[in-house]
Amino acid sequence: MGAGKAKTAQKRVEGGALPCPDCGAEVRVVMFAGYGEKGLFWVCDKNCGYKRRTR
């Protein structure tokens, strides 16, 4: 029991990090809370402006 990796804990793509379609940098999940947009979004690490809702 518990000998393998949990599928729900994997946050990366199998081939490595998820690339940004605009600039090619790594994309990560960020949670926005407060005034304006709220929720989970994919955001580029280089701040190129790429932002997409996860769900």
All heavy atoms as TSV, in Angstrom:
chain	resi	resn	atom	element	x	y	z
A	1	MET	N	N	0.832	-1.176	0.000
A	1	MET	CA	C	0.000	0.000	0.000
A	1	MET	C	C	0.880	1.244	0.000
A	1	MET	O	O	1.775	1.357	0.818
A	1	MET	CB	C	-0.870	-0.021	1.237
A	1	MET	CG	C	-2.188	0.628	1.045
A	1	MET	SD	S	-3.107	0.428	2.555
A	1	MET	CE	C	-4.689	0.717	1.920
A	2	GLY	N	N	0.662	2.140	-0.932
A	2	GLY	CA	C	1.443	3.363	-0.990
A	2	GLY	C	C	2.834	3.166	-1.563
A	2	GLY	O	O	3.732	3.944	-1.303
A	3	ALA	N	N	3.033	2.095	-2.331
A	3	ALA	CA	C	4.365	1.797	-2.855
A	3	ALA	C	C	4.720	2.642	-4.076
A	3	ALA	O	O	5.879	2.875	-4.340
A	3	ALA	CB	C	4.450	0.322	-3.225
A	4	GLY	N	N	3.724	3.123	-4.796
A	4	GLY	CA	C	3.984	3.895	-6.017
A	4	GLY	C	C	3.718	5.379	-5.815
A	4	GLY	O	O	3.322	5.825	-4.737
A	5	LYS	N	N	3.953	6.144	-6.855
A	5	LYS	CA	C	3.681	7.580	-6.798
A	5	LYS	C	C	2.180	7.817	-6.925
A	5	LYS	O	O	1.498	7.136	-7.679
A	5	LYS	CB	C	4.371	8.303	-7.949
A	5	LYS	CG	C	5.850	8.411	-7.818
A	5	LYS	CD	C	6.370	9.254	-8.969
A	5	LYS	CE	C	7.854	9.430	-8.877
A	5	LYS	NZ	N	8.378	10.202	-10.002
A	6	ALA	N	N	1.705	8.814	-6.229
A	6	ALA	CA	C	0.301	9.191	-6.347
A	6	ALA	C	C	0.117	10.027	-7.603
A	6	ALA	O	O	0.854	10.967	-7.844
A	6	ALA	CB	C	-0.133	9.972	-5.117
A	7	LYS	N	N	-0.850	9.692	-8.417
A	7	LYS	CA	C	-1.104	10.418	-9.667
A	7	LYS	C	C	-1.583	11.845	-9.385
A	7	LYS	O	O	-1.339	12.748	-10.156
A	7	LYS	CB	C	-2.150	9.695	-10.500
A	7	LYS	CG	C	-1.725	8.326	-10.923
A	7	LYS	CD	C	-0.908	8.381	-12.173
A	7	LYS	CE	C	-0.582	6.976	-12.616
A	7	LYS	NZ	N	0.374	6.883	-13.625
A	8	THR	N	N	-2.269	12.060	-8.262
A	8	THR	CA	C	-2.793	13.387	-7.956
A	8	THR	C	C	-1.709	14.353	-7.504
A	8	THR	O	O	-1.899	15.553	-7.574
A	8	THR	CB	C	-3.871	13.307	-6.862
A	8	THR	OG1	O	-3.308	12.684	-5.708
A	8	THR	CG2	C	-5.067	12.521	-7.345
A	9	ALA	N	N	-0.577	13.849	-7.061
A	9	ALA	CA	C	0.493	14.707	-6.577
A	9	ALA	C	C	1.406	15.190	-7.696
A	9	ALA	O	O	2.219	16.079	-7.487
A	9	ALA	CB	C	1.318	13.968	-5.525
A	10	GLN	N	N	1.265	14.638	-8.891
A	10	GLN	CA	C	2.121	15.043	-9.998
A	10	GLN	C	C	1.601	16.335	-10.597
A	10	GLN	O	O	0.472	16.404	-11.064
A	10	GLN	CB	C	2.163	13.950	-11.063
A	10	GLN	CG	C	2.820	12.688	-10.575
A	10	GLN	CD	C	2.777	11.593	-11.623
A	10	GLN	OE1	O	2.182	11.757	-12.680
A	10	GLN	NE2	N	3.388	10.468	-11.309
A	11	LYS	N	N	2.418	17.389	-10.581
A	11	LYS	CA	C	2.002	18.693	-11.083
A	11	LYS	C	C	2.684	19.044	-12.389
A	11	LYS	O	O	2.357	20.031	-13.010
A	11	LYS	CB	C	2.300	19.757	-10.044
A	11	LYS	CG	C	1.565	19.504	-8.760
A	11	LYS	CD	C	1.458	20.715	-7.942
A	11	LYS	CE	C	0.806	20.331	-6.648
A	11	LYS	NZ	N	-0.245	21.113	-6.244
A	12	ARG	N	N	3.650	18.279	-12.813
A	12	ARG	CA	C	4.399	18.567	-14.035
A	12	ARG	C	C	3.989	17.605	-15.147
A	12	ARG	O	O	3.451	16.545	-14.900
A	12	ARG	CB	C	5.900	18.413	-13.785
A	12	ARG	CG	C	6.403	19.288	-12.677
A	12	ARG	CD	C	6.906	20.556	-13.232
A	12	ARG	NE	N	7.306	21.414	-12.129
A	12	ARG	CZ	C	7.583	22.654	-12.270
A	12	ARG	NH1	N	7.512	23.212	-13.441
A	12	ARG	NH2	N	7.930	23.391	-11.243
A	13	VAL	N	N	4.292	17.955	-16.341
A	13	VAL	CA	C	4.056	17.096	-17.498
A	13	VAL	C	C	5.145	16.031	-17.499
A	13	VAL	O	O	6.248	16.252	-17.002
A	13	VAL	CB	C	4.102	17.944	-18.785
A	13	VAL	CG1	C	3.906	17.104	-20.000
A	13	VAL	CG2	C	3.062	19.038	-18.713
A	14	GLU	N	N	4.880	14.863	-18.065
A	14	GLU	CA	C	5.833	13.753	-18.037
A	14	GLU	C	C	7.182	14.115	-18.633
A	14	GLU	O	O	8.209	13.685	-18.183
A	14	GLU	CB	C	5.242	12.558	-18.779
A	14	GLU	CG	C	4.081	11.923	-18.060
A	14	GLU	CD	C	3.492	10.777	-18.841
A	14	GLU	OE1	O	4.110	10.337	-19.822
A	14	GLU	OE2	O	2.419	10.318	-18.448
A	15	GLY	N	N	7.211	14.937	-19.678
A	15	GLY	CA	C	8.452	15.287	-20.347
A	15	GLY	C	C	9.223	16.400	-19.665
A	15	GLY	O	O	10.236	16.850	-20.165
A	16	GLY	N	N	8.767	16.891	-18.537
A	16	GLY	CA	C	9.420	17.990	-17.840
A	16	GLY	C	C	8.421	19.102	-17.575
A	16	GLY	O	O	7.261	18.850	-17.328
A	17	ALA	N	N	8.876	20.343	-17.642
A	17	ALA	CA	C	8.018	21.477	-17.360
A	17	ALA	C	C	7.139	21.800	-18.561
A	17	ALA	O	O	7.491	21.526	-19.707
A	17	ALA	CB	C	8.868	22.683	-17.002
A	18	LEU	N	N	6.007	22.398	-18.305
A	18	LEU	CA	C	5.102	22.819	-19.367
A	18	LEU	C	C	5.626	24.114	-19.973
A	18	LEU	O	O	5.847	25.084	-19.257
A	18	LEU	CB	C	3.710	23.034	-18.779
A	18	LEU	CG	C	2.584	23.343	-19.740
A	18	LEU	CD1	C	2.314	22.120	-20.607
A	18	LEU	CD2	C	1.335	23.705	-18.988
A	19	PRO	N	N	5.861	24.165	-21.287
A	19	PRO	CA	C	6.421	25.380	-21.907
A	19	PRO	C	C	5.347	26.425	-22.209
A	19	PRO	O	O	4.201	26.087	-22.482
A	19	PRO	CB	C	7.040	24.863	-23.197
A	19	PRO	CG	C	6.225	23.678	-23.543
A	19	PRO	CD	C	5.801	23.061	-22.229
A	20	CYS	N	N	5.728	27.677	-22.182
A	20	CYS	CA	C	4.852	28.787	-22.532
A	20	CYS	C	C	4.702	28.814	-24.058
A	20	CYS	O	O	5.702	28.746	-24.773
A	20	CYS	CB	C	5.453	30.100	-22.046
A	20	CYS	SG	S	4.547	31.565	-22.561
A	21	PRO	N	N	3.472	28.934	-24.588
A	21	PRO	CA	C	3.307	28.969	-26.035
A	21	PRO	C	C	3.808	30.266	-26.675
A	21	PRO	O	O	4.078	30.299	-27.865
A	21	PRO	CB	C	1.801	28.815	-26.229
A	21	PRO	CG	C	1.199	29.216	-24.949
A	21	PRO	CD	C	2.205	28.924	-23.889
A	22	ASP	N	N	3.953	31.341	-25.894
A	22	ASP	CA	C	4.403	32.625	-26.432
A	22	ASP	C	C	5.920	32.736	-26.494
A	22	ASP	O	O	6.483	33.075	-27.531
A	22	ASP	CB	C	3.843	33.785	-25.600
A	22	ASP	CG	C	2.330	33.889	-25.716
A	22	ASP	OD1	O	1.768	33.375	-26.707
A	22	ASP	OD2	O	1.721	34.487	-24.821
A	23	CYS	N	N	6.599	32.461	-25.368
A	23	CYS	CA	C	8.054	32.686	-25.325
A	23	CYS	C	C	8.873	31.426	-25.080
A	23	CYS	O	O	10.086	31.443	-25.205
A	23	CYS	CB	C	8.388	33.734	-24.269
A	23	CYS	SG	S	8.046	33.211	-22.579
A	24	GLY	N	N	8.246	30.315	-24.677
A	24	GLY	CA	C	8.966	29.059	-24.466
A	24	GLY	C	C	9.496	28.851	-23.061
A	24	GLY	O	O	10.108	27.839	-22.776
A	25	ALA	N	N	9.284	29.806	-22.151
A	25	ALA	CA	C	9.731	29.655	-20.761
A	25	ALA	C	C	8.803	28.702	-20.015
A	25	ALA	O	O	7.788	28.249	-20.544
A	25	ALA	CB	C	9.749	31.014	-20.069
A	26	GLU	N	N	9.139	28.396	-18.783
A	26	GLU	CA	C	8.338	27.492	-17.968
A	26	GLU	C	C	7.055	28.178	-17.503
A	26	GLU	O	O	7.047	29.369	-17.208
A	26	GLU	CB	C	9.154	27.047	-16.752
A	26	GLU	CG	C	8.476	25.976	-15.940
A	26	GLU	CD	C	9.373	25.451	-14.837
A	26	GLU	OE1	O	10.595	25.473	-15.003
A	26	GLU	OE2	O	8.832	25.032	-13.808
A	27	VAL	N	N	5.959	27.419	-17.452
A	27	VAL	CA	C	4.671	27.917	-16.992
A	27	VAL	C	C	4.342	27.240	-15.677
A	27	VAL	O	O	4.572	26.052	-15.505
A	27	VAL	CB	C	3.576	27.614	-18.049
A	27	VAL	CG1	C	2.227	28.069	-17.573
A	27	VAL	CG2	C	3.916	28.287	-19.356
A	28	ARG	N	N	3.805	28.005	-14.719
A	28	ARG	CA	C	3.459	27.443	-13.414
A	28	ARG	C	C	2.044	27.841	-13.031
A	28	ARG	O	O	1.472	28.761	-13.613
A	28	ARG	CB	C	4.443	27.884	-12.348
A	28	ARG	CG	C	4.521	29.366	-12.158
A	28	ARG	CD	C	5.686	29.734	-11.240
A	28	ARG	NE	N	5.859	31.168	-11.221
A	28	ARG	CZ	C	5.435	31.962	-10.249
A	28	ARG	NH1	N	4.815	31.444	-9.218
A	28	ARG	NH2	N	5.622	33.255	-10.311
A	29	VAL	N	N	1.480	27.164	-12.030
A	29	VAL	CA	C	0.128	27.439	-11.567
A	29	VAL	C	C	0.203	28.455	-10.432
A	29	VAL	O	O	0.973	28.298	-9.491
A	29	VAL	CB	C	-0.569	26.150	-11.071
A	29	VAL	CG1	C	-1.936	26.453	-10.487
A	29	VAL	CG2	C	-0.685	25.154	-12.198
A	30	VAL	N	N	-0.603	29.513	-10.552
A	30	VAL	CA	C	-0.643	30.571	-9.548
A	30	VAL	C	C	-2.097	30.767	-9.139
A	30	VAL	O	O	-2.993	30.735	-9.980
A	30	VAL	CB	C	-0.086	31.894	-10.121
A	30	VAL	CG1	C	-0.200	33.010	-9.113
A	30	VAL	CG2	C	1.354	31.724	-10.542
A	31	MET	N	N	-2.328	31.002	-7.837
A	31	MET	CA	C	-3.675	31.269	-7.342
A	31	MET	C	C	-3.835	32.759	-7.110
A	31	MET	O	O	-3.097	33.344	-6.324
A	31	MET	CB	C	-3.942	30.510	-6.050
A	31	MET	CG	C	-5.329	30.702	-5.533
A	31	MET	SD	S	-5.612	29.678	-4.102
A	31	MET	CE	C	-7.297	30.046	-3.776
A	32	PHE	N	N	-4.797	33.359	-7.808
A	32	PHE	CA	C	-5.106	34.768	-7.624
A	32	PHE	C	C	-6.277	34.885	-6.668
A	32	PHE	O	O	-7.290	34.216	-6.821
A	32	PHE	CB	C	-5.483	35.431	-8.949
A	32	PHE	CG	C	-4.342	35.589	-9.897
A	32	PHE	CD1	C	-4.300	34.877	-11.075
A	32	PHE	CD2	C	-3.300	36.448	-9.617
A	32	PHE	CE1	C	-3.261	35.023	-11.963
A	32	PHE	CE2	C	-2.247	36.596	-10.492
A	32	PHE	CZ	C	-2.229	35.891	-11.663
A	33	ALA	N	N	-6.139	35.754	-5.664
A	33	ALA	CA	C	-7.204	36.001	-4.702
A	33	ALA	C	C	-7.253	37.497	-4.427
A	33	ALA	O	O	-6.270	38.204	-4.573
A	33	ALA	CB	C	-6.939	35.239	-3.409
A	34	GLY	N	N	-8.411	37.970	-4.067
A	34	GLY	CA	C	-8.543	39.389	-3.768
A	34	GLY	C	C	-9.284	40.126	-4.860
A	34	GLY	O	O	-10.157	39.585	-5.522
A	35	TYR	N	N	-8.918	41.370	-5.080
A	35	TYR	CA	C	-9.604	42.219	-6.054
A	35	TYR	C	C	-9.244	41.805	-7.481
A	35	TYR	O	O	-8.088	41.574	-7.790
A	35	TYR	CB	C	-9.200	43.678	-5.829
A	35	TYR	CG	C	-9.966	44.641	-6.678
A	35	TYR	CD1	C	-11.281	44.974	-6.363
A	35	TYR	CD2	C	-9.396	45.198	-7.799
A	35	TYR	CE1	C	-11.995	45.854	-7.138
A	35	TYR	CE2	C	-10.095	46.078	-8.594
A	35	TYR	CZ	C	-11.401	46.406	-8.262
A	35	TYR	OH	O	-12.099	47.267	-9.047
A	36	GLY	N	N	-10.230	41.719	-8.348
A	36	GLY	CA	C	-9.974	41.350	-9.749
A	36	GLY	C	C	-10.201	39.868	-9.982
A	36	GLY	O	O	-11.173	39.297	-9.509
A	37	GLU	N	N	-9.283	39.248	-10.731
A	37	GLU	CA	C	-9.430	37.831	-11.067
A	37	GLU	C	C	-9.180	36.954	-9.848
A	37	GLU	O	O	-8.289	37.227	-9.049
A	37	GLU	CB	C	-8.451	37.452	-12.162
A	37	GLU	CG	C	-8.696	38.177	-13.459
A	37	GLU	CD	C	-7.651	37.848	-14.491
A	37	GLU	OE1	O	-6.472	37.891	-14.157
A	37	GLU	OE2	O	-8.044	37.551	-15.618
A	38	LYS	N	N	-9.962	35.886	-9.742
A	38	LYS	CA	C	-9.808	34.944	-8.637
A	38	LYS	C	C	-9.761	33.544	-9.199
A	38	LYS	O	O	-10.417	33.236	-10.179
A	38	LYS	CB	C	-10.990	35.065	-7.684
A	38	LYS	CG	C	-11.066	36.373	-6.961
A	38	LYS	CD	C	-12.247	36.393	-6.015
A	38	LYS	CE	C	-12.285	37.682	-5.270
A	38	LYS	NZ	N	-12.956	38.738	-5.951
A	39	GLY	N	N	-8.935	32.692	-8.592
A	39	GLY	CA	C	-8.861	31.305	-9.012
A	39	GLY	C	C	-7.456	30.889	-9.392
A	39	GLY	O	O	-6.483	31.602	-9.157
A	40	LEU	N	N	-7.346	29.708	-10.001
A	40	LEU	CA	C	-6.068	29.148	-10.405
A	40	LEU	C	C	-5.810	29.435	-11.878
A	40	LEU	O	O	-6.679	29.212	-12.724
A	40	LEU	CB	C	-6.050	27.643	-10.156
A	40	LEU	CG	C	-6.167	27.226	-8.686
A	40	LEU	CD1	C	-6.376	25.731	-8.590
A	40	LEU	CD2	C	-4.947	27.636	-7.927
A	41	PHE	N	N	-4.606	29.916	-12.190
A	41	PHE	CA	C	-4.236	30.271	-13.548
A	41	PHE	C	C	-2.864	29.722	-13.875
A	41	PHE	O	O	-2.005	29.616	-12.998
A	41	PHE	CB	C	-4.182	31.804	-13.717
A	41	PHE	CG	C	-5.528	32.470	-13.686
A	41	PHE	CD1	C	-6.109	32.833	-12.494
A	41	PHE	CD2	C	-6.195	32.731	-14.860
A	41	PHE	CE1	C	-7.340	33.443	-12.459
A	41	PHE	CE2	C	-7.434	33.349	-14.849
A	41	PHE	CZ	C	-8.011	33.709	-13.643
A	42	TRP	N	N	-2.622	29.375	-15.167
A	42	TRP	CA	C	-1.289	29.068	-15.669
A	42	TRP	C	C	-0.653	30.409	-16.015
A	42	TRP	O	O	-1.208	31.183	-16.785
A	42	TRP	CB	C	-1.359	28.217	-16.935
A	42	TRP	CG	C	-1.824	26.811	-16.713
A	42	TRP	CD1	C	-3.066	26.317	-16.946
A	42	TRP	CD2	C	-1.045	25.723	-16.237
A	42	TRP	NE1	N	-3.105	24.985	-16.641
A	42	TRP	CE2	C	-1.870	24.594	-16.206
A	42	TRP	CE3	C	0.283	25.592	-15.830
A	42	TRP	CZ2	C	-1.425	23.352	-15.787
A	42	TRP	CZ3	C	0.721	24.358	-15.420
A	42	TRP	CH2	C	-0.117	23.258	-15.391
A	43	VAL	N	N	0.542	30.710	-15.455
A	43	VAL	CA	C	1.220	31.990	-15.676
A	43	VAL	C	C	2.664	31.721	-16.071
A	43	VAL	O	O	3.338	30.878	-15.495
A	43	VAL	CB	C	1.170	32.856	-14.401
A	43	VAL	CG1	C	1.894	34.168	-14.611
A	43	VAL	CG2	C	-0.265	33.120	-13.995
A	44	CYS	N	N	3.164	32.493	-17.058
A	44	CYS	CA	C	4.545	32.373	-17.524
A	44	CYS	C	C	5.504	32.936	-16.482
A	44	CYS	O	O	5.219	33.947	-15.851
A	44	CYS	CB	C	4.691	33.110	-18.850
A	44	CYS	SG	S	6.360	33.043	-19.518
A	45	ASP	N	N	6.657	32.289	-16.298
A	45	ASP	CA	C	7.654	32.751	-15.327
A	45	ASP	C	C	8.355	34.036	-15.763
A	45	ASP	O	O	8.835	34.791	-14.938
A	45	ASP	CB	C	8.715	31.674	-15.098
A	45	ASP	CG	C	8.239	30.611	-14.127
A	45	ASP	OD1	O	7.265	30.853	-13.400
A	45	ASP	OD2	O	8.850	29.526	-14.106
A	46	LYS	N	N	8.424	34.283	-17.070
A	46	LYS	CA	C	9.118	35.472	-17.576
A	46	LYS	C	C	8.225	36.711	-17.644
A	46	LYS	O	O	8.669	37.753	-18.100
A	46	LYS	CB	C	9.668	35.209	-18.979
A	46	LYS	CG	C	10.904	34.375	-19.009
A	46	LYS	CD	C	11.457	34.387	-20.417
A	46	LYS	CE	C	12.812	33.743	-20.476
A	46	LYS	NZ	N	13.334	33.749	-21.843
A	47	ASN	N	N	6.970	36.589	-17.207
A	47	ASN	CA	C	6.008	37.691	-17.256
A	47	ASN	C	C	5.824	38.230	-18.670
A	47	ASN	O	O	5.784	39.433	-18.901
A	47	ASN	CB	C	6.409	38.827	-16.307
A	47	ASN	CG	C	6.325	38.406	-14.867
A	47	ASN	OD1	O	5.495	37.605	-14.500
A	47	ASN	ND2	N	7.201	38.940	-14.047
A	48	CYS	N	N	5.706	37.333	-19.642
A	48	CYS	CA	C	5.490	37.749	-21.032
A	48	CYS	C	C	4.035	38.126	-21.279
A	48	CYS	O	O	3.699	38.622	-22.336
A	48	CYS	CB	C	5.932	36.659	-22.000
A	48	CYS	SG	S	4.859	35.215	-22.011
A	49	GLY	N	N	3.175	37.879	-20.300
A	49	GLY	CA	C	1.767	38.225	-20.443
A	49	GLY	C	C	0.866	37.027	-20.630
A	49	GLY	O	O	-0.356	37.169	-20.703
A	50	TYR	N	N	1.433	35.827	-20.709
A	50	TYR	CA	C	0.626	34.623	-20.894
A	50	TYR	C	C	-0.063	34.257	-19.594
A	50	TYR	O	O	0.572	34.116	-18.548
A	50	TYR	CB	C	1.478	33.454	-21.375
A	50	TYR	CG	C	0.722	32.162	-21.526
A	50	TYR	CD1	C	-0.156	31.979	-22.584
A	50	TYR	CD2	C	0.853	31.145	-20.602
A	50	TYR	CE1	C	-0.865	30.801	-22.727
A	50	TYR	CE2	C	0.161	29.966	-20.734
A	50	TYR	CZ	C	-0.709	29.806	-21.795
A	50	TYR	OH	O	-1.393	28.637	-21.922
A	51	LYS	N	N	-1.399	34.141	-19.648
A	51	LYS	CA	C	-2.189	33.743	-18.476
A	51	LYS	C	C	-3.415	33.016	-18.977
A	51	LYS	O	O	-4.101	33.480	-19.877
A	51	LYS	CB	C	-2.593	34.974	-17.689
A	51	LYS	CG	C	-3.342	34.656	-16.444
A	51	LYS	CD	C	-3.674	35.837	-15.560
A	51	LYS	CE	C	-3.596	37.170	-16.176
A	51	LYS	NZ	N	-4.118	38.230	-15.332
A	52	ARG	N	N	-3.671	31.793	-18.431
A	52	ARG	CA	C	-4.808	30.996	-18.854
A	52	ARG	C	C	-5.400	30.324	-17.638
A	52	ARG	O	O	-4.691	29.814	-16.778
A	52	ARG	CB	C	-4.351	29.938	-19.857
A	52	ARG	CG	C	-5.511	29.162	-20.449
A	52	ARG	CD	C	-5.016	28.097	-21.373
A	52	ARG	NE	N	-4.334	27.091	-20.531
A	52	ARG	CZ	C	-4.043	25.872	-20.923
A	52	ARG	NH1	N	-4.314	25.497	-22.133
A	52	ARG	NH2	N	-3.461	25.029	-20.111
A	53	ARG	N	N	-6.714	30.308	-17.546
A	53	ARG	CA	C	-7.415	29.659	-16.437
A	53	ARG	C	C	-7.210	28.156	-16.507
A	53	ARG	O	O	-7.225	27.579	-17.600
A	53	ARG	CB	C	-8.891	29.980	-16.508
A	53	ARG	CG	C	-9.632	29.623	-15.242
A	53	ARG	CD	C	-11.039	30.107	-15.302
A	53	ARG	NE	N	-11.406	31.277	-14.546
A	53	ARG	CZ	C	-11.278	31.435	-13.241
A	53	ARG	NH1	N	-10.728	30.518	-12.516
A	53	ARG	NH2	N	-11.677	32.520	-12.641
A	54	THR	N	N	-7.000	27.511	-15.350
A	54	THR	CA	C	-6.746	26.068	-15.316
A	54	THR	C	C	-8.013	25.258	-15.553
A	54	THR	O	O	-7.940	24.185	-16.117
A	54	THR	CB	C	-6.135	25.630	-13.971
A	54	THR	OG1	O	-7.008	26.018	-12.930
A	54	THR	CG2	C	-4.771	26.237	-13.793
A	55	ARG	N	N	-9.137	25.753	-15.124
A	55	ARG	CA	C	-10.392	24.993	-15.277
A	55	ARG	C	C	-11.395	25.793	-16.045
A	55	ARG	O	O	-11.593	26.908	-15.947
A	55	ARG	CB	C	-10.983	24.633	-13.929
A	55	ARG	CG	C	-10.100	23.694	-13.182
A	55	ARG	CD	C	-10.724	23.319	-11.889
A	55	ARG	NE	N	-9.758	22.565	-11.110
A	55	ARG	CZ	C	-10.030	22.075	-9.944
A	55	ARG	NH1	N	-11.198	22.236	-9.400
A	55	ARG	NH2	N	-9.115	21.394	-9.299
